[in-house]
Amino acid sequence: MPNKNRPTAEDLLPLPAAVLHILLSLAEGERHGYALKREIARRTDGKLTLGAGVLYGSISKMLAQGLIAESDERPDPHLDDERRRYYRVTPFGRRVAQAEAARMRDLVQLASARFGTREPA
């Protein structure tokens, strides 16, 4: 029996761009906040650069929604700052990302059918 207080993956759609990019980055492995910021900027060729407010606000909300969790694993303390918090995607977060990818795929197919596809200028 579904829990009425717990949202389904579809209840959280559409995802904000920052949240989707954080989930995509964490799908590759655990990261701390600043590493997420750098990875997202690298992956988008600098088109998406998250400020501290958006990044840590998104992380806080994602923790509360159960999309990500703080990792208990820590790298070697000699190689890392002990103040950093590392995050990992949860199984629910993975389902939400998959649902968002399916939603976006359907949207792209609809747009392509209506407007055709062209190479970007």
C-alpha positions as CSV (number, residue, x, y, z in Angstrom):
1,M,0.0,0.0,0.0
2,P,1.6,3.3,-1.0
3,N,2.4,5.8,1.7
4,K,0.3,8.9,1.0
5,N,2.9,11.2,2.7
6,R,5.7,10.0,0.5
7,P,5.8,11.4,-3.1
8,T,6.3,9.2,-6.1
9,A,9.0,9.9,-8.6
10,E,6.5,11.5,-11.0
11,D,5.3,13.8,-8.2
12,L,8.7,15.6,-8.3
13,L,8.7,16.3,-12.0
14,P,9.7,18.4,-13.7
15,L,13.0,18.6,-11.9
16,P,14.9,21.9,-11.7
17,A,18.0,21.8,-14.0
18,A,20.3,22.1,-11.0
19,V,18.7,19.0,-9.4
20,L,18.9,16.9,-12.5
21,H,22.6,17.8,-13.0
22,I,23.4,17.0,-9.4
23,L,21.8,13.6,-9.8
24,L,23.7,13.0,-13.1
25,S,27.0,13.9,-11.4
26,L,26.3,11.6,-8.4
27,A,25.3,8.7,-10.7
28,E,29.1,8.5,-11.5
29,G,30.0,8.3,-7.8
30,E,30.0,10.2,-4.5
31,R,31.1,13.9,-4.5
32,H,31.2,16.8,-2.2
33,G,29.5,20.1,-3.0
34,Y,32.4,21.9,-4.6
35,A,33.2,18.9,-6.8
36,L,29.6,18.8,-7.9
37,K,29.8,22.5,-8.9
38,R,33.0,21.9,-10.9
39,E,31.7,18.8,-12.6
40,I,28.4,20.4,-13.7
41,A,30.3,23.4,-15.1
42,R,32.7,21.1,-16.9
43,R,30.0,18.9,-18.3
44,T,28.0,21.8,-19.6
45,D,31.0,23.7,-21.0
46,G,30.4,26.4,-18.5
47,K,26.8,27.0,-19.6
48,L,25.5,26.1,-16.2
49,T,27.5,27.3,-13.2
50,L,25.8,26.9,-9.9
51,G,26.2,29.6,-7.2
52,A,26.5,28.5,-3.6
53,G,22.9,29.4,-2.8
54,V,21.5,27.3,-5.6
55,L,23.9,24.4,-5.1
56,Y,23.6,24.0,-1.3
57,G,19.8,24.9,-1.4
58,S,19.3,22.2,-3.9
59,I,21.4,19.7,-1.9
60,S,19.4,20.5,1.2
61,K,16.1,20.0,-0.6
62,M,17.3,16.8,-2.2
63,L,18.3,15.4,1.2
64,A,14.9,16.2,2.6
65,Q,13.2,14.6,-0.4
66,G,15.3,11.4,-0.2
67,L,16.9,11.9,-3.6
68,I,20.4,11.9,-2.2
69,A,22.0,10.9,1.1
70,E,25.1,12.0,2.9
71,S,27.8,9.4,2.6
72,D,29.3,7.7,5.7
73,E,32.5,7.0,3.7
74,R,35.3,9.5,3.9
75,P,38.5,9.7,1.8
76,D,41.8,9.6,3.5
77,P,41.8,12.6,5.9
78,H,45.3,13.6,4.7
79,L,43.9,14.0,1.2
80,D,40.7,15.8,2.0
81,D,39.2,18.6,4.1
82,E,37.3,17.1,7.1
83,R,34.5,19.7,6.7
84,R,33.4,18.5,3.4
85,R,30.2,16.5,3.2
86,Y,30.0,13.8,0.5
87,Y,26.7,12.8,-1.1
88,R,25.4,9.8,-3.0
89,V,22.3,9.2,-5.1
90,T,19.7,7.0,-3.4
91,P,17.6,4.4,-5.2
92,F,14.6,6.8,-5.1
93,G,16.8,9.5,-6.6
94,R,17.8,7.2,-9.4
95,R,14.1,6.4,-10.1
96,V,13.3,10.2,-10.1
97,A,16.2,10.8,-12.6
98,Q,14.9,8.0,-14.8
99,A,11.4,9.4,-14.7
100,E,12.7,12.8,-15.6
101,A,14.8,11.4,-18.5
102,A,11.6,9.6,-19.8
103,R,9.6,12.8,-19.5
104,M,12.3,14.8,-21.4
105,R,12.6,12.1,-24.1
106,D,8.8,12.3,-24.6
107,L,8.9,16.1,-24.8
108,V,11.8,16.0,-27.4
109,Q,9.9,13.5,-29.5
110,L,6.7,15.7,-29.4
111,A,8.7,18.8,-30.3
112,S,10.5,16.9,-33.1
113,A,7.2,15.7,-34.5
114,R,5.7,19.2,-34.4
115,F,8.6,21.3,-35.5
116,G,11.0,18.8,-37.1
117,T,14.7,18.6,-36.2
118,R,17.4,20.8,-37.4
119,E,21.0,21.1,-36.6
120,P,21.8,23.9,-34.2
121,A,23.2,27.0,-35.9
